[in-house]
Amino acid sequence: MKLLRYGPAGAEKPGVMDGDGNIRDLSGVIADVSGDNLGDGALAKLRGLDLSTLPTVPGSARIGPCVGAVGKFICIGLNYADHAAEAGMDLPAEPIIFAKATSAICGPDDNIEIPRSSVKTDWEVELGVVIGKHAKYVTPEDAFDHVAGYCVVNDLSERDFQLHRSGQWVKGKSCDTFGPIGPWLVTRDEVEDPQNLAMYLDVNGHRFQDGTTGTMHFGVATLVSHLSQFMSLHPGDIISTGTPPGVGMGQKPETYLKAGDSMELGIEGLGIQRQSVIAG
């Protein structure tokens, strides 16, 4: 299934994509695409629906973040071998973990705001993993039982804030609009192998990132298991799993976003995001 949320920001309703590419309204069935509605049992009930009986949503509706009421937005740094090489850094012995404020979350096609005093706003297409079942001390072998599905994430970053303004990376990762997710939460049964998905990101029509999840250093199962050793993962939590090469910081000369730019990014089978960049 391709689950989504549509409508005005802050007032999104749950939806599902039918086989003809139409959005069907789920608000008479579930309150939101979040929390307890992401477990295997709840998803099985949704799969059993006759989607043709649900109201059709106008194609002009805004698509919001594909998951609501996100509790944790956890990101993994330097998780692609080719991206680490681009950054001139060694691959870590254990996953590099940092947090992104949930207030950064926005819809997949919402405008991206350049923060005030920003000089190095960067892009990163990433595979997002959405937790569907409470995970604590799980093994890699059992990790996928705790995954509801996957989505596209643009892990936007202000590199000067992140690397030169003291403290942890979170201040360079958490600016408003720095976490577009969606358009869809694609349930795990529709993703045969999350470690074999093509991904790309264009800025102003130029392809900067052209990679695959196959070059991840730590795969999805390892990441879910590893994180669960240090914190409980709850339904609706999102793990953003790292980015392939081609970020602005890795260009020669370095290249960063500015007001008036546009981005398009996507992951095989998970949909496409399109964003305009504006001054914050």
C-alpha positions as CSV (number, residue, x, y, z in Angstrom):
1,M,0.0,0.0,0.0
2,K,0.9,3.6,-0.5
3,L,-0.4,5.6,2.5
4,L,-0.3,9.3,2.6
5,R,-1.7,12.4,4.2
6,Y,-3.4,15.3,2.3
7,G,-4.8,18.7,3.0
8,P,-3.7,22.0,4.6
9,A,-0.6,22.0,6.8
10,G,-1.5,21.0,10.3
11,A,-4.9,19.7,9.3
12,E,-4.0,16.7,7.1
13,K,-6.3,13.8,6.6
14,P,-5.2,10.1,6.0
15,G,-5.4,8.7,2.5
16,V,-4.3,5.8,0.4
17,M,-3.4,5.5,-3.3
18,D,-5.6,3.2,-5.3
19,G,-4.5,1.1,-8.3
20,D,-5.4,3.8,-10.7
21,G,-3.3,6.5,-9.0
22,N,-6.2,8.2,-7.3
23,I,-6.1,9.3,-3.7
24,R,-8.9,7.8,-1.6
25,D,-9.9,9.3,1.7
26,L,-9.3,7.1,4.8
27,S,-10.6,9.5,7.4
28,G,-13.7,7.4,7.9
29,V,-11.5,4.4,8.7
30,I,-8.5,5.7,10.7
31,A,-7.8,9.0,12.4
32,D,-4.3,9.4,10.9
33,V,-1.4,7.6,9.3
34,S,0.5,7.4,12.6
35,G,1.2,5.4,15.7
36,D,-1.1,2.4,16.3
37,N,-2.3,2.5,12.7
38,L,1.1,1.4,11.4
39,G,1.3,-2.1,13.0
40,D,0.9,-5.3,11.0
41,G,-2.6,-5.9,12.2
42,A,-3.8,-2.4,11.4
43,L,-2.2,-2.5,8.0
44,A,-3.7,-5.8,7.2
45,K,-7.2,-4.4,7.9
46,L,-6.5,-1.5,5.5
47,R,-5.3,-3.9,2.8
48,G,-8.7,-5.7,3.1
49,L,-10.7,-2.5,2.2
50,D,-12.4,-2.1,-1.1
51,L,-10.8,1.2,-2.1
52,S,-13.5,1.8,-4.7
53,T,-16.0,2.5,-1.9
54,L,-13.9,5.3,-0.4
55,P,-14.3,8.9,-1.4
56,T,-11.9,10.2,-4.1
57,V,-9.7,13.2,-3.1
58,P,-9.2,16.0,-5.7
59,G,-5.9,15.7,-7.5
60,S,-5.2,19.3,-6.6
61,A,-5.0,18.5,-2.9
62,R,-1.8,19.3,-1.1
63,I,0.2,16.2,-0.1
64,G,1.4,16.5,3.4
65,P,4.1,14.6,5.4
66,C,3.3,10.9,4.9
67,V,3.4,10.2,8.7
68,G,1.7,12.2,11.4
69,A,2.6,12.7,15.1
70,V,6.2,11.6,14.6
71,G,7.8,11.0,18.0
72,K,11.5,10.7,16.9
73,F,13.3,11.7,13.7
74,I,16.6,9.9,13.9
75,C,19.3,10.3,11.2
76,I,22.4,8.4,10.4
77,G,25.6,10.1,9.3
78,L,28.3,8.9,6.8
79,N,26.4,5.7,6.0
80,Y,27.3,5.4,2.3
81,A,30.8,4.3,1.4
82,D,30.9,6.6,-1.7
83,H,29.6,9.6,0.3
84,A,32.2,9.1,3.0
85,A,34.9,9.1,0.4
86,E,33.4,12.3,-1.1
87,A,33.6,13.9,2.3
88,G,37.2,12.7,2.9
89,M,36.1,10.8,6.0
90,D,36.6,7.3,7.2
91,L,33.6,5.0,7.5
92,P,32.5,4.7,11.1
93,A,32.9,1.5,13.1
94,E,29.3,2.0,14.5
95,P,26.5,4.1,13.0
96,I,26.7,7.9,13.6
97,I,23.4,8.9,15.2
98,F,21.9,12.3,15.5
99,A,18.4,13.8,15.8
100,K,16.4,16.1,13.6
101,A,13.7,18.1,15.3
102,T,10.2,16.9,14.3
103,S,9.3,20.6,13.8
104,A,11.5,20.4,10.6
105,I,9.0,18.0,9.0
106,C,7.0,19.2,6.1
107,G,5.3,17.9,3.0
108,P,7.2,16.5,0.0
109,D,6.4,19.4,-2.3
110,D,6.3,22.3,0.3
111,N,8.6,25.2,-0.1
112,I,12.1,24.9,1.5
113,E,13.1,27.9,3.6
114,I,16.7,29.1,3.6
115,P,17.3,30.0,7.3
116,R,18.3,33.6,8.2
117,S,22.1,33.9,8.3
118,S,22.5,30.7,6.3
119,V,25.5,30.4,4.0
120,K,25.6,26.7,3.3
121,T,22.1,25.1,2.9
122,D,22.6,21.6,1.4
123,W,20.5,18.8,0.1
124,E,20.5,15.0,0.9
125,V,18.2,12.4,-0.6
126,E,17.7,9.6,1.9
127,L,15.7,6.4,2.4
128,G,13.4,6.8,5.4
129,V,12.4,3.8,7.5
130,V,9.1,4.1,9.4
131,I,8.7,2.0,12.5
132,G,5.5,0.1,12.9
133,K,6.0,-1.9,16.0
134,H,7.8,-1.1,19.3
135,A,11.4,-2.2,19.1
136,K,13.7,-2.7,22.0
137,Y,16.8,-4.9,22.0
138,V,15.8,-6.5,18.7
139,T,18.2,-8.6,16.6
140,P,19.0,-7.8,12.9
141,E,17.1,-11.0,12.0
142,D,13.9,-9.7,13.6
143,A,14.4,-6.0,12.7
144,F,12.0,-6.0,9.6
145,D,9.2,-7.2,11.8
146,H,9.3,-3.8,13.4
147,V,9.2,-1.8,10.1
148,A,5.9,-0.4,8.7
149,G,7.4,0.8,5.5
150,Y,9.6,3.3,3.7
151,C,9.5,6.8,2.3
152,V,11.6,9.5,0.6
153,V,13.4,12.0,2.9
154,N,15.3,15.1,2.0
155,D,17.7,15.6,4.9
156,L,18.4,19.2,4.4
157,S,21.4,20.6,6.2
158,E,22.9,23.9,7.0
159,R,26.6,23.0,6.9
160,D,27.9,26.1,8.6
161,F,25.4,25.7,11.5
162,Q,26.2,21.9,11.6
163,L,30.0,22.0,11.5
164,H,31.2,25.4,12.6
165,R,28.6,26.8,15.1
166,S,29.6,24.6,18.1
167,G,27.7,21.7,19.6
168,Q,26.1,18.8,17.9
169,W,24.9,18.4,14.4
170,V,21.2,18.9,15.4
171,K,21.3,22.7,15.0
172,G,22.3,22.4,11.3
173,K,19.7,19.7,10.7
174,S,16.5,21.0,12.4
175,C,15.6,24.3,10.7
176,D,12.0,24.7,9.7
177,T,11.2,22.8,6.4
178,F,14.4,20.8,6.6
179,G,12.6,17.4,6.8
180,P,10.3,16.8,3.8
181,I,8.9,13.2,4.0
182,G,6.8,11.4,1.5
183,P,4.9,11.6,-0.8
184,W,3.9,8.1,0.4
185,L,4.6,5.7,3.1
186,V,5.1,2.5,1.1
187,T,4.4,-0.6,3.2
188,R,7.3,-3.0,3.5
189,D,5.5,-5.8,1.6
190,E,5.8,-3.7,-1.5
191,V,9.6,-3.1,-1.2
192,E,11.3,-6.4,-2.0
193,D,14.8,-5.3,-1.1
194,P,15.4,-1.9,0.6
195,Q,19.1,-2.4,-0.1
196,N,18.6,-2.3,-3.9
197,L,16.8,1.0,-4.6
198,A,17.9,3.6,-7.1
199,M,17.8,7.2,-5.8
200,Y,18.5,10.6,-7.3
201,L,18.4,14.4,-6.6
202,D,18.4,17.2,-9.1
203,V,18.9,21.0,-8.4
204,N,17.6,23.3,-11.2
205,G,17.5,20.3,-13.5
206,H,21.1,19.2,-12.9
207,R,21.6,15.8,-11.5
208,F,23.8,16.0,-8.4
209,Q,23.0,12.7,-6.7
210,D,22.6,9.5,-8.6
211,G,23.1,6.5,-6.3
212,T,21.7,3.4,-4.8
213,T,20.9,2.1,-1.3
214,G,23.2,-0.8,-2.2
215,T,26.2,1.3,-1.1
216,M,24.9,1.7,2.4
217,H,27.6,0.9,5.0
218,F,25.0,-0.2,7.6
219,G,21.8,-1.7,6.1
220,V,18.2,-1.1,7.4
221,A,18.1,-4.3,9.5
222,T,21.4,-3.4,11.2
223,L,20.3,0.2,11.9
224,V,17.0,-0.8,13.4
225,S,18.7,-3.3,15.6
226,H,21.5,-1.0,16.6
227,L,19.2,1.9,17.5
228,S,17.0,-0.4,19.6
229,Q,20.0,-1.2,21.8
230,F,20.1,2.4,23.0
231,M,16.4,3.6,22.9
232,S,13.0,2.2,22.3
233,L,11.7,2.8,18.8
234,H,8.0,3.5,18.7
235,P,5.4,3.2,15.9
236,G,5.7,6.3,13.7
237,D,9.3,7.0,14.5
238,I,11.4,7.7,11.4
239,I,15.0,6.7,10.7
240,S,16.7,8.6,7.9
241,T,19.4,6.3,6.7
242,G,22.1,8.4,5.1
243,T,22.8,9.8,1.7
244,P,24.8,8.8,-1.4
245,P,27.5,11.2,-2.9
246,G,26.7,14.4,-4.7
247,V,25.8,16.7,-1.9
248,G,26.6,20.4,-2.3
249,M,29.4,20.3,0.3
250,G,31.2,17.7,-1.9
251,Q,31.2,19.8,-5.1
252,K,34.3,21.6,-6.3
253,P,33.7,24.4,-5.7
254,E,31.1,23.8,-3.0
255,T,27.6,24.5,-4.2
256,Y,24.6,25.4,-2.0
257,L,20.9,26.2,-2.3
258,K,19.7,29.8,-2.7
259,A,16.2,31.3,-3.0
260,G,14.8,30.7,-6.4
261,D,16.3,27.2,-6.8
262,S,14.2,24.1,-7.4
263,M,14.8,20.5,-6.4
264,E,13.5,17.2,-7.6
265,L,14.4,13.9,-5.8
266,G,13.1,10.4,-5.7
267,I,13.7,6.8,-4.7
268,E,12.7,3.8,-6.8
269,G,9.1,2.8,-6.0
270,L,8.8,5.4,-3.2
271,G,7.8,8.5,-5.2
272,I,9.1,11.9,-6.1
273,Q,9.5,15.2,-4.2
274,R,9.5,18.6,-5.9
275,Q,10.4,21.7,-3.9
276,S,11.0,25.4,-4.5
277,V,13.6,27.2,-2.4
278,I,12.6,30.5,-0.7
279,A,14.1,32.9,1.8
280,G,13.1,32.2,5.4
